[in-house]
Amino acid sequence: MEAYLLDFGNLLIRWLHVIAAIAWLGESIYFVMLDNGLKPPKGEACKKKGVFGEMWAVHGGGFYHNQKYASSPEDLPEDLHWSFWKAYTTWLSGFGLFTLLYLTKPSFYLVNHNSPWEWAANMTGTQANIAALAFLALGWIVYNELCKRISPNMTRDGILSVAVAVMMVVVAYLSTHIFSGRAAFLLTGAVMATAMSANVFFWIIPGQRRMVNAMKAGEKPNPIDGLRGKQRSVHNTYFTLPVVLLMLSNHYSFTFTHSLSWVIMVLFIFAGALIRQYFVLMHGGKIRPGYPIAGVALILVAVWIGAPSTSKTVAAPQAPAQNSATVTDAEQAGDAVQAVEGAASGEVTLAQVETIMDNRCVQCHAVNPTQAGFAAAPLGVILDSAEQIKLQADRIKQVVASKYMPLGNMSGMTDDERAMIAAWNGQ
């Protein structure tokens, strides 16, 4: 029942997170489009009122006339529309999901047992949790300091953009070396998402409030608030597509199980930013097809890098030694040894792979999992029958070869068993 309630909580929080994200990002994209699509006002009355730009639009059977003021309107209404709760709800629900799924089971989901850095591979669950939270906090601090130091007056935003791009390369590299693959992609996306929400909380909304208060007091707003809000909003819009992709990536193991996963991640981040740039310019009347072409090219490079090897040359596996730390049932250990010995003399059979699945995988990947904390098979992958194993053959070979599965190798799958699965033809 506890696992079921956790799964149901996961569903509800994820639902909230997706709804809030759609509302926030949709509104953000709309306002960028509106800002870039404004035309100089044609009427003299509008110019006299201080209208900087306007846009006419039609939607839902009606006509809309949007106007942007360069200075304070004559009558500033009390019921201004503020855009911030969607941003906060997105981040809070996302952090709730991260807590429920990752921070409660850090040994499985956060620790990178295959990290080339010994200290990372040997982290305890508590240490991994602290490292993950510190990673998020430091990501925001470094990004914020770059903005404040490189372009404090918003006059060197080009250089700042390069610095932020370099920062994201470093974040991608560090995350994949410190944390497990799926968590690394999620945390890199969370670093950007945290920066986006923090931009709203610490800079955009406070600056807008100062501007509104100054207008109401009959004073001239400080232009730096508007410039800084614009700067951070622009950063948010370029983070949008990469963040969405990284949040979706945990459903696709080929993105995060590759030895060069950090390169694949960087290519996707830059591709998303380039594609977003095309739409930003398009709303301003500038068509620059080179941006989406370059973005698609980077995605194709990522596809090429992440493509699985077609080599089937695998050394004949040897029978593994029993390990009391991972094998708790003598009969299970005997089955595993027998399967490996059988593979050494010829082609690996489905029955031999099924034996490995029974011993190492079906604790979680079954119709009724026996592993504590799992109410249903993760991602719906069920491996408790020969038919299901054949259907999942490609996915099994990929995640087993990369050592992503079993999670944390909690069931003690040996290198020889992995070699057997690699040699299996999927039939």
MIKOLZA-486996 format. One record per residue (C-alpha): z, x, y. Coordinates in Angstrom, 2 decimals. Layout:
// MIKOLZA-486996
      pz      px      py
       Z       X       Y
...
// end
This chain:
// MIKOLZA-486996
      pz      px      py
    0.00    0.00    0.00
    0.82    2.85    2.41
   -2.62    4.40    1.93
   -4.24    0.99    2.44
   -2.36    0.41    5.70
   -3.30    3.87    6.94
   -6.95    3.18    6.17
   -6.76   -0.18    7.93
   -5.13    1.48   10.94
   -7.92    4.06   10.87
  -10.49    1.26   10.97
   -8.86   -0.55   13.89
   -8.35    2.58   16.00
  -11.90    3.74   15.25
  -13.20    0.33   16.30
  -11.29    0.54   19.58
  -12.49    4.12   20.10
  -16.15    3.23   19.60
  -15.93    0.16   21.87
  -14.20    2.11   24.64
  -16.65    5.01   24.30
  -19.66    2.68   24.52
  -18.21    1.04   27.63
  -17.31    4.35   29.31
  -20.43    6.32   28.49
  -22.68    3.34   29.16
  -21.16    2.86   32.60
  -21.30    6.59   33.30
  -24.98    6.79   32.34
  -25.70    3.70   34.44
  -24.10    5.16   37.56
  -25.97    8.46   37.15
  -29.18    6.48   36.86
  -28.23    4.40   39.91
  -27.30    7.43   41.99
  -30.49    9.29   41.16
  -32.69    6.22   41.53
  -31.62    5.24   45.06
  -34.34    4.91   47.70
  -33.86    5.24   51.49
  -33.12    1.81   52.99
  -36.08    0.14   54.65
  -34.26   -2.29   56.90
  -32.90   -1.08   60.22
  -29.83   -3.28   59.77
  -28.93   -1.37   56.59
  -29.41    1.97   58.29
  -27.15    0.94   61.14
  -24.45   -0.10   58.67
  -24.51    3.40   57.18
  -26.40    2.63   53.98
  -27.50    5.91   52.43
  -29.68    4.50   49.65
  -30.47    1.30   47.80
  -31.97    0.02   44.58
  -33.41   -3.33   43.66
  -33.23   -4.32   40.00
  -33.80   -7.33   37.82
  -31.70   -8.12   34.75
  -30.48  -11.17   32.91
  -32.65  -13.53   34.90
  -31.34  -12.40   38.29
  -32.01   -9.84   41.01
  -29.54   -7.15   42.04
  -29.42   -5.17   45.27
  -27.28   -2.04   44.99
  -26.44   -0.05   48.12
  -24.68    3.28   48.58
  -22.89    4.06   51.85
  -22.80    7.56   53.25
  -19.74    6.64   55.31
  -17.12    3.92   55.28
  -18.52    0.37   55.18
  -17.48   -1.94   57.99
  -15.53   -4.13   55.59
  -14.06   -2.26   52.63
  -12.89   -4.91   50.12
   -9.56   -4.77   48.37
  -11.06   -5.57   44.95
  -12.99   -2.33   44.50
  -14.25   -1.64   41.00
  -12.61    1.50   39.62
  -13.95    3.28   36.55
  -11.16    5.01   34.71
   -9.46    2.87   32.04
  -12.48    3.12   29.76
  -12.27    6.91   29.94
   -8.55    6.97   29.25
   -8.80    4.46   26.41
  -11.57    6.48   24.79
   -9.55    9.67   24.86
   -6.26    8.08   23.78
   -7.84    6.20   20.86
   -9.75    9.34   19.86
   -6.55   11.37   19.88
   -4.89    8.62   17.85
   -7.63    8.92   15.24
   -7.30   12.69   15.22
   -3.55   12.36   14.68
   -3.94    9.81   11.89
   -6.67   11.65   10.01
   -6.09   15.34   10.70
   -2.62   16.07   12.06
   -0.99   14.10    9.22
   -2.82   16.16    6.56
   -3.47   19.53    8.21
   -3.46   21.55    4.99
   -6.43   19.52    3.74
   -8.36   18.83    6.93
   -7.54   21.60    9.42
   -6.86   24.84    7.56
   -9.96   26.93    6.92
   -9.12   28.49    3.55
  -12.43   30.38    3.62
  -11.94   31.84    7.10
  -12.85   35.54    7.40
   -9.70   35.88    9.49
   -6.73   36.17    7.15
   -4.23   34.69    9.58
   -6.37   31.55    9.94
   -6.92   31.19    6.18
   -3.18   31.44    5.54
   -1.92   29.05    8.23
    0.62   26.46    7.20
    0.02   22.83    8.04
    2.43   22.99   10.99
    0.77   26.11   12.33
   -2.66   24.49   12.02
   -1.45   21.46   13.98
   -0.08   23.67   16.75
   -3.31   25.69   16.79
   -5.42   22.53   17.07
   -3.38   21.12   19.94
   -3.39   24.48   21.71
   -7.15   24.69   21.21
   -7.64   21.39   23.04
   -5.27   22.33   25.86
   -6.73   25.80   26.35
  -10.25   24.38   26.32
   -9.42   22.19   29.32
   -7.52   24.95   31.13
  -10.35   27.48   30.78
  -13.01   24.97   31.80
  -10.99   23.79   34.80
  -10.33   27.35   35.94
  -14.02   28.19   35.69
  -14.83   25.25   37.95
  -12.12   26.16   40.47
  -12.88   29.87   40.63
  -16.67   30.05   40.32
  -17.63   27.07   42.49
  -14.58   25.88   44.45
  -16.73   24.43   47.23
  -19.50   23.20   44.89
  -21.93   25.79   46.25
  -22.44   27.81   43.06
  -22.88   25.08   40.49
  -25.84   26.85   38.86
  -23.72   29.87   38.01
  -20.92   27.55   36.92
  -23.27   25.76   34.52
  -24.13   29.06   32.85
  -20.44   29.95   32.58
  -19.60   26.59   30.98
  -22.50   27.04   28.54
  -21.16   30.47   27.53
  -17.70   28.94   27.16
  -19.05   26.35   24.72
  -20.68   29.07   22.62
  -17.30   30.82   22.40
  -15.54   27.54   21.59
  -18.03   26.81   18.79
  -17.62   30.30   17.31
  -13.83   30.24   17.44
  -13.47   26.70   16.10
  -15.59   27.38   13.00
  -13.67   30.57   12.25
  -10.20   29.14   12.80
  -10.50   25.60   11.42
  -12.25   23.94    8.49
  -15.86   22.98    9.08
  -15.47   19.27    9.75
  -12.42   19.81   11.95
  -14.24   22.58   13.85
  -17.09   20.27   14.85
  -14.65   17.53   15.78
  -12.43   19.86   17.82
  -15.38   21.33   19.71
  -16.47   17.81   20.61
  -12.86   16.99   21.50
  -12.69   19.98   23.87
  -15.64   18.52   25.79
  -14.27   14.97   25.56
  -10.88   16.16   26.83
  -12.57   17.87   29.76
  -14.48   14.67   30.51
  -11.37   12.48   30.54
   -9.33   15.09   32.40
  -12.08   15.32   35.04
  -11.64   11.60   35.61
   -7.83   11.74   35.61
   -7.22   14.90   37.66
  -10.19   15.06   40.00
  -12.59   12.12   40.20
  -10.12    9.22   40.57
   -7.57   11.07   42.80
  -10.44   12.19   45.06
  -11.78    8.67   45.28
   -8.33    7.31   46.11
   -7.95    9.83   48.93
  -11.35    8.82   50.29
  -10.51    5.11   50.16
   -7.12    5.65   51.81
   -8.72    7.66   54.59
  -11.32    4.94   55.19
   -8.65    2.24   55.32
   -6.71    4.33   57.82
   -9.78    4.68   60.02
  -10.04    8.41   59.27
  -13.00   10.44   58.09
  -12.74   11.26   54.36
  -12.68   14.88   53.31
  -16.25   15.54   52.04
  -14.95   18.01   49.45
  -13.51   15.10   47.46
  -16.92   13.50   47.16
  -18.60   16.78   46.29
  -16.01   17.66   43.66
  -16.17   14.21   42.11
  -19.94   14.51   41.95
  -19.69   17.95   40.33
  -17.33   16.81   37.60
  -19.34   13.62   37.01
  -22.47   15.70   36.51
  -20.66   17.86   33.96
  -19.52   14.72   32.17
  -23.04   13.39   31.89
  -24.30   16.62   30.28
  -21.39   16.60   27.84
  -22.19   13.05   26.74
  -24.92   13.51   24.12
  -23.38   16.63   22.50
  -19.97   14.94   22.24
  -21.42   11.86   20.53
  -23.31   14.01   18.02
  -20.31   16.21   17.21
  -18.15   13.14   16.64
  -20.75   11.78   14.21
  -21.23   15.12   12.43
  -18.16   14.74   10.20
  -20.18   12.25    8.13
  -22.86   14.87    7.39
  -21.55   17.90    5.56
  -24.77   19.91    5.93
  -23.87   20.41    9.61
  -20.46   21.98    9.10
  -20.54   23.64    5.67
  -23.20   26.25    6.47
  -22.14   29.87    6.99
  -23.78   29.71   10.44
  -22.32   26.33   11.33
  -21.32   27.57   14.77
  -24.96   28.41   15.53
  -26.05   24.95   14.36
  -23.35   23.45   16.58
  -24.48   25.43   19.63
  -28.10   24.43   19.09
  -27.11   20.76   18.97
  -24.97   21.10   22.13
  -27.80   22.71   24.11
  -30.35   20.26   22.69
  -28.24   17.32   23.83
  -27.82   18.77   27.32
  -31.57   19.41   27.66
  -32.48   15.90   26.53
  -29.93   14.44   28.95
  -31.43   16.53   31.76
  -34.79   14.87   31.17
  -33.33   11.41   31.74
  -31.31   12.54   34.78
  -34.48   13.84   36.41
  -36.53   10.85   35.28
  -34.22    8.46   37.11
  -34.98   10.45   40.25
  -38.71   10.04   39.73
  -39.30   13.48   38.23
  -40.91   13.62   34.81
  -40.26   16.96   33.11
  -41.31   16.70   29.43
  -40.45   20.35   28.89
  -36.75   19.47   28.62
  -36.95   17.05   25.66
  -39.56   19.26   24.00
  -37.17   22.22   24.26
  -34.31   20.03   23.00
  -36.27   18.87   19.97
  -37.31   22.48   19.31
  -33.64   23.52   19.19
  -32.90   20.68   16.77
  -35.76   21.84   14.53
  -34.31   25.36   14.59
  -30.97   23.88   13.51
  -32.73   22.00   10.70
  -34.39   25.24    9.58
  -31.15   27.24    9.65
  -29.18   24.55    7.82
  -31.80   23.93    5.11
  -30.33   24.54    1.62
  -31.55   27.53   -0.34
  -34.24   26.79   -2.92
  -33.23   29.75   -5.07
  -32.03   28.75   -8.53
  -31.18   32.19   -9.82
  -27.56   31.99  -10.82
  -25.65   34.39  -13.00
  -24.38   32.95  -16.26
  -20.80   31.82  -15.65
  -17.90   33.23  -17.58
  -14.93   31.29  -18.87
  -12.23   31.17  -16.18
   -8.74   32.40  -16.71
   -6.09   29.72  -16.69
   -4.08   29.57  -13.49
   -0.70   27.91  -13.77
   -0.76   27.20  -10.03
   -3.84   24.98  -10.28
   -4.01   23.82  -13.91
   -1.14   21.64  -14.96
   -2.55   20.05  -18.11
   -3.45   22.16  -21.15
   -6.06   19.72  -22.39
   -7.73   19.64  -18.98
   -7.82   23.44  -18.88
   -9.35   23.54  -22.38
  -12.08   21.09  -21.37
  -12.97   23.18  -18.34
  -13.15   26.40  -20.34
  -15.27   24.75  -23.03
  -17.69   23.41  -20.42
  -18.13   26.82  -18.81
  -18.61   28.55  -22.14
  -21.24   25.98  -23.08
  -23.15   26.64  -19.84
  -23.27   30.38  -20.48
  -25.62   29.88  -23.42
  -28.20   27.61  -21.76
  -29.00   24.99  -19.18
  -26.10   23.21  -17.54
  -25.92   19.60  -18.72
  -24.77   16.45  -16.99
  -21.93   16.18  -19.49
  -20.63   19.61  -18.48
  -20.79   18.71  -14.79
  -19.05   15.42  -15.54
  -16.21   17.38  -17.17
  -15.79   19.41  -14.00
  -15.83   16.25  -11.87
  -13.21   14.66  -14.11
  -10.95   17.69  -13.82
  -11.45   18.57  -10.16
  -12.85   15.67   -8.15
  -12.10   12.17   -9.41
   -8.50   12.31   -8.22
   -9.96   11.30   -4.85
  -13.54   10.26   -5.60
  -12.97    7.30   -7.88
  -12.98    3.53   -7.63
   -9.18    3.74   -7.73
   -8.12    7.22   -6.52
   -4.94    8.67   -7.96
   -4.46   11.24   -5.18
   -1.67   10.21   -2.83
   -2.87    9.08    0.58
   -6.27    7.78   -0.53
   -6.75    4.03   -0.83
  -10.48    4.42   -1.47
  -12.93    7.21   -2.22
  -13.60    9.33    0.91
  -16.93    8.39    2.51
  -17.52    6.02   -0.40
  -18.47    8.89   -2.73
  -17.50    7.85   -6.28
  -17.81   10.40   -9.08
  -16.08    8.77  -12.04
  -19.26    8.00  -13.98
  -22.35    9.96  -15.04
  -24.64    7.58  -13.12
  -22.73    8.07   -9.88
  -22.69   11.85  -10.33
  -26.48   11.90  -10.70
  -26.88    9.78   -7.56
  -24.73   12.24   -5.61
  -26.22   15.40   -7.16
  -27.58   16.98   -3.97
  -24.43   16.28   -2.00
  -22.21   17.60   -4.81
  -24.17   20.85   -5.06
  -24.06   21.38   -1.31
  -20.36   20.79   -0.66
  -19.27   22.63   -3.80
  -21.44   25.67   -3.06
  -20.08   25.87    0.49
  -16.52   25.53   -0.86
  -15.92   22.60    1.48
  -14.96   20.56   -1.55
  -12.50   20.06   -3.10
  -10.56   19.88    0.17
   -8.34   22.91    0.37
   -9.34   23.46   -3.27
   -6.23   21.48   -4.14
   -7.55   20.79   -7.66
   -8.22   24.49   -8.35
  -12.00   24.54   -8.86
  -13.00   28.03  -10.01
  -15.93   30.16   -8.85
  -17.44   29.87  -12.33
  -17.34   26.08  -12.12
  -19.04   26.26   -8.76
  -21.70   28.50  -10.28
  -22.26   25.95  -13.04
  -22.83   23.17  -10.52
  -25.20   25.41   -8.57
  -27.19   26.04  -11.76
  -27.32   22.33  -12.66
  -30.73   20.71  -12.13
  -29.24   17.39  -11.10
  -30.27   15.58  -14.29
// end
